[in-house]
Amino acid sequence: MDRHSDRTRLIAAATQRGKGRRPVNPPLERASTLLSDRVADMRDDSLGPVYGIEGTASQNALRAAVADLEGAAHCWLAPSGLAAVTLPILALTRPGDEVVTTDAVYGPVRRFLTRHLAARGVTTRFHAPEATVDEIMATATERTRLILIESPASLTFEMTDVPALAVAARARGLLTVMDNTWAAGLAFKPLAHGVHVSVQALTKYAGGHSDLLLGSICAKDPGVATSVAATIEDLGICVSPDDAWLALRGLRTLTLRYAEQARSALKVATWLADRPEVARVLHPALPSDPGNAIWGRDYSGAASILGVVMKGGDPKAAEGFLEALTLFGLGYSWGGFESLATFETPQLAFRRTPPALEGPLLRLHIGLEDPADLIADLEQGLRAWRALQDSNLRPSA
Ligand SMILES: *Cc1c(COP(=O)(O)O)cnc(C)c1O
């Protein structure tokens, strides 16, 4: 059977025959209660859900589309990307277990691991963000139950050799959960490489318009699926049909937005890397990036997000740079249509071992604007940065 590309499949799912006359997009069904004609029908699962928590048309269509994209047998929705990461960890660990993850893990996930999970007897061991597979496996002990993979990692974008790690973890009977937000379910397929659970913040590229929060949890293995499903059921996790409807709409154009934003991001990254004010640009699609070989081998695309390490300079100059930008919004998150900028140095302090960088760390998210306009905006931002640097060099009066 020939398998169409993701680009085609994400759209063809909407127009499949045999579903009767209907709108192209699923109806937005808002329901807590679903009515039956007869008492016996209320117990007949083949007639669909009896209660809104099970999900109606838009949640089910989104689950099917994300499962297809990730090559999963099961997909659940979570109210945020953060919940999509924490739920499978809650489902798959028991008191006394240990989790192994990168020191560059997404900040709110670190908080969950060190606060909520630790208080319930599950501890976490952190490995260096640039650790090899052997070094990651050496971090695991006989108590380790699960490896949480984030590749590229948050803020500094270190790459992990995920196919090799999945094999090594399985050989030791360890479970793997991967945060696949950066690849948007498109550029990398964790389940195809033997990772047990692939999660995404659909908030980012699937949503694509900075107007919803949502997460997805995908799995193939039936035992893992049973545990995750039970936890979601026990905790009463569900998402709004409206948010699911918006994310489904976002998926239809996901491949085009992702590819176009990656092209622009690489242009901006290449330009910035050549600037005398910039020490390094952290982005695995750049040939100079330490993660470029793994990225080139395993990934078919890149997210439009860059770490920018300034050459020297103090935080005030970095803030002046960001505030001089007119096309970049000052705001968190990424994957939307609009460009964003943040100052990230303070976040690095939460790490066990903060990286030794040449200067302040900024993060840019590249949206769908013309990259030439973004570069011109960055050019005048760098002028502001230079002016602040010069005034700092003058002795104060
Ligand atoms: C944003 C993000 C999340 C969390 O998603 P939310 O929907 O904002 O909770 C999780 N992982 C990564 C890597 C992210 O960038």
The ligand as a Gaussian input file, in Angstrom:
#p B3LYP/6-31G(d) Opt

LIG

0 1
 C        6.252000      24.808000      25.230000
 C        6.818000      23.493000      25.516000
 C        6.135000      22.590000      26.317000
 C        4.871000      22.946000      27.056000
 O        3.793000      23.290000      26.253000
 P        2.610000      24.167000      26.859000
 O        1.464000      23.858000      25.977000
 O        3.058000      25.587000      26.790000
 O        2.379000      23.704000      28.275000
 C        6.694000      21.345000      26.513000
 N        7.871000      21.010000      25.941000
 C        8.553000      21.864000      25.171000
 C        9.842000      21.422000      24.575000
 C        8.055000      23.135000      24.938000
 O        8.768000      23.995000      24.198000

